[in-house]
Amino acid sequence: MAAKWIEAITGSLEQKKQYKEAKARLEALPEPYRTAAGGFNRYLMYYGGVTDGDTMVQMLADLADLWERAAVDGTGVSEIVGDDPVEFAESFAQAYGGKRWIDKERARLVEAVNDAKRREAGS
């Protein structure tokens, strides 16, 4: 019973566990994969803006899968990310359609412009 009350306030304990496990997988990678994966993880936390915990955990787990597989196969970092790491990271994040914090602001912007257009038409 207490766990449900705690989760109501803090969020899913299972998601937190999965997040920590995926983070540990990234930190356990050999170099240079650890450095690259850490950079992408940080960027995705800022750029991705995902507010849905399940989506965030899945994205991080998939990131860990990608870099673990690259390390096992000996695939070079540049072979994975190409010439533009930002483009790679943003394309990776876009594959996860979860709710993002910016969605609310986009809706507000559209409503503000529509409101301005209605006022303009009424003048």
N, C-alpha and C positions, 0 to 999 in steps of 0.2 A: 504494500500500500504506500509506504513512504517513497519507494522508487518512482511511482507514478506522480506523486506530488513534486518530487525533485525534478523529474523530467518535464513537468508542466512549466517549471520556472527556467530550467537551464537548457532544455532541449534533450534530444534522444541520447541516452547513455551509450546505446549500441553504436550510434553514429560517431560519437566521440572515440569509442574504442577502435572502430574501423579507421578513423582518421589518424589516430596515433600509430596504428599498425602500418598504414601506407606511408606515413612520415618516416617511420623507422626503416622501412624498406628503401626509401630514397637515401637515407643517411648511411645505409649499409653498402651502397653501391661502391665499386672501386672507382678510382680516379681514371679518367677525367669525367666519367659519367656522373659522379656525385656532384661535382661542381656545376655541370650543365643542368642536371635535374633540379638542383637547388635553386638555380637562377630562374628556371621555368616555373617552378612551384611558387616562388615569390611573385613573379610577374602575373601568374594566373590568379593569385589571391587578390591582386589589385585590379587587373584588367577584367578578369572573368566576372566579378561582381555578382556571382551566383548567391542567391539567398536561400535556396532550397538545400537542406543538409544532405539529402540522398544524392542529389546531383553533384554536389561538391565532393562528397566522399568517392563517388564513382569516377569523377574526373581525376582525382588524385591517385586512386588505385590504378586507373588506366595509364597515367603518367609513369607510375612505378613499373607497371608491366612493360611499357615501351622501353624504358632505360635498362631494365633487367635483361630483356631480350637482346638489346643492342650489346650489352656487356658480354653476354653468353656467346653471341654470334661474332663478336669482335668488330661490329659495325662502327665506323667512325662517327664522331659527333657531327661533323659537317655533312656526312651522308644522310643523317637523320633530319637535320634542321635546314640544310641548304645554305644559301648565301644570306638569307634574311631571317634571323632568329625571331624577330618581332612578328613578321608575317606568319611564321610557323606557329608561334604561340597563340596568336589571335585566331588563326584557322582552327587550331586544336580546341580552343575555348568555344568557338562557335558551334562545334559539333555537339555541345551539351546545351540542350534547349531549356534548361531550368529557368525559373523565375530569377530575374536579376534586379538589383536595386535601382538601376537606371530606368526600368520599365515604368515605374510610378512617375518619374520625372518626365519621361517622354509623353505619357498620357496627360500630365499637367500642361506641358508645352502645347500640345495639340489643342487642348481645351481652351487655353489662353488665346491662341491664335484664332480659333473658331469664334470665341466670344468677341474678340476685336473685330472680326469680319462682320458679325451680326450687328455690332454697334455702328460700324462704318456704313453698312447697308441701311440702317435705320436713320442715319443722319440726313 
